[in-house]
Amino acid sequence: DLIDHPRLLALLDHLFEPNYLLSQTQAINIKPGEDPQQLHFDDSFYKVPRPRPALAASIIWAIDDFTPENGATMIVPKSHLWDSQTLPTQDQTIPCTMPAGSMVFFLGTLWHGGGANRTQQDRLAFTNQYCAPWLRQQENYFLEVPRDVTRTLRPTIQSLMGYSVYPPFMGMVDSMHPKRVLEKEEG
């Protein structure tokens, strides 16, 4: 439900062309005593000079409350607009505080990083990254998720995994829509 939440999809529909893709999913658990994560932007592996439009978007779901003390994600406001030579410092960051159950959505060009956890409790989050429909995903869901499992997923998640076509034909399998592969019996 955190991968294809309706409000999340509405934001992605506004940002990207149809058939955008789920690029990566992961759980992030910041343990007590962990140092801050190095600042980074999530679509840096796409070697397109900045400033540029975002090629990806990131979502972080707070499973636990995010506080300045327990490792709230630190963001650098307006850094999504920076060029390739500008680098952030920790003193430019602000904590993204939010209660458990909340979500933060940001462009893949925004500099950020997990904060230090100075508490005695873990800080758990679930993060999804999405990319424009014509880009390669970070995770190869065709190999990672068995077809029999993929068949049980909602059509929206199947499409996000890559069982979709970016018109006119990117993503096809044997000159056909990749969902046809899901219809075939494996043998």
Summary of the structure (lengths in Angstrom):
residues: 187
radius of gyration: 18.0
end to end distance: 31.0
largest distance: 57.5
contacts: 520
relative contact order: 0.25
helix: 19%
strand: 25%
